[in-house]
Structures are given as structure tokens and as C-alpha cells.
């Protein structure tokens, strides 16, 4: 499967949250059967008996071509695998499957985050555990509810091997789900992980009623932070100006459909982290990415004041008022 214009037919998706389920639905619309792994027994039962994921995508009828499983070994006989588990569980899942997964199977990393303990990107984790499997990264402005409802969506698909990248794109694309190819695996990941943190900051601005101008400034300065970090790690500026950078940032910072933006609104309104996350059925990845990226920026000597502020708020190191006063009193400097 390394020639142009070929298709993967046996595709598995690991992780049946809203995004994993939406991707499984996209793949099924090419007429392919999809094996979808879920940790939760009730999710497996719901998908297999009523073709719905009542927990993560309620009221959405799914294709009968999607088959759900809670045993990982039942989904490893495939020629393409999409990993859509929360980023902090990526390592444990890859360790669980490494001995039974053929090393020719390309892995598409669809989780947006950085591992808290190691500060590793998802690609670095995969390269350490399954070094022979080809890797790709899927990232970009894509709400699961839009994708599953056939709303036009464009994403970045980054793969160092352009032939494999094109084969993956052929296998998962629809007229309403359009992957744009890239070879910048690092940049695509940093854009996806860091925008969640900036979205929390934008939500705090909204929750504090600081106005649209302040939110626009937060997004723009947040973009500068994302760009600095990506370039320091070997990513390309042009990637960050595209779908997996600016595109994803704009979507996530401007809609209450975003878990991270909604979390930020609650924090800005004075709720504690525990209160703000009490009723979330899915993980707001920015909570964990804030800690990881704050540590990573410190390690690399990169100034990321908005990311630092979000982490301090989540970790209760500073109050919202203290953070806002600190950001507004920063010295005047040249924009970059």
C-alpha cells in the first residue's frame, strides 16, 4: 500500500468518543465496514443494538457498517488505524496493542494534546512504542457534530511519506470531509494541542465580559505563542497559518460547541475547575495541555504568557483578577 491512488479497506478506529465516532461514520460513508473500539460497555451496546452513540453523540443515527468492540484484539486485523483516544491515554493504549498490530499498518493520530508526564508529542510516543508503523496526524477545524451531519469540513493530514498520506486521504475523504496534505507532522500537532489552551483563555475573556476586542487580541497573541513553540520544535510556520493552526484556533475560540472555550467561560465566571468540569462527558484536552505546554515552553525558554496564565488558573496558582492584571501590565514591546 505505498502507491498513489490506492485505498485502505479494512479500517479500525480506537476511541468512540464524539470525534472517534464521527470519523468512523465518515469512513463508513465510503462503503467500508469500520471496527470501532470503545472502553465503555454501554457505548458498545448502544452502537451495536441501535446504531447510536447515546453517550457522546446522542440523537445521531450511525451507519450499520460500524461495528463496536470493547476488546482491542478484535479491531487489530486492519490495514489502517485511527487513534482517537484522549492524549493522556495514548501511551497505555499503544502499549496494549503493540505486540498484536502488524508493523505495516499506518497509524493516524487524531488526538490533540501533549503527554503531561514526559512532554512528548503523540508522534513521539508512537515512534517509541511502534517504531516501524507509518505515522500520520489528522488535525484541523472540525467539530464532531458538524462532521457527522455532513457539514463541509476541511482538515490537515500530515504524513512524512506523501504516498501513504495520499492513500489515507483517499480512504477517509468525502466531498464534505476534505483532507489537505502536509508533511509537517510536528506543526500539525502543536497547532492542535496548543489551540485548546488558547480557547480556554478566550473563554475566560468571554466569561469576564471583557469584550470582542479583548477576545480577538487573545486569539492573535495566542497564535503567536503557538507559532513560536511549533518553530522551536521543528514545525513550519506555513503549517500554523493553515487549517491545523489558525483554522482550528479560530473555530475553537469562537464557539460554545468547543469544550475548551465553554470551560474557559465557566472559569471566567468564577467557577472552580472542579465545578466547571463537573458535567463534562468528554475531556477538555486544554486542561492537561496547559500544564504540559507551560512546562515545555519553560524548558525551551519560550515566552508563552497566555498559556502560563491558563495553567495558573487551572492549577489555582493565581485568581482570574490577578491574571488579567498581570497580562494588562506587561511591558510595551514590539509585536512578534
Secondary structure, DSSP 8 states (H G I E B T S, - for coil): --STT----SEEEE--SHHHHHHHHHHHTTT--EEEE-S-HHHHHHHHHHS-BTTTBTT----TTEEEES-GGGG-S-SEEEE-S-GGGHHHHHHHHTTTS-TTSEEEE----B-TTT--BHHHHHHHHSTTS-EEEEESS--HHHHHTT--EEEEEEESSHHHHHHHHHHH-BTTEEEEEES-HHHHHHHHHHHHHHHHHHHHHHHTT--HHHHHHHHHHHHHHHHHHHHHTT--HHHHTSIIIIIHHHHHTS-TTSHHHHHHHHHHTT--HHHHTTT-SS--THHHHHHHHHHHHHHHT---HHHHHHHHHHTTSS-HHHHHHHHHTS------
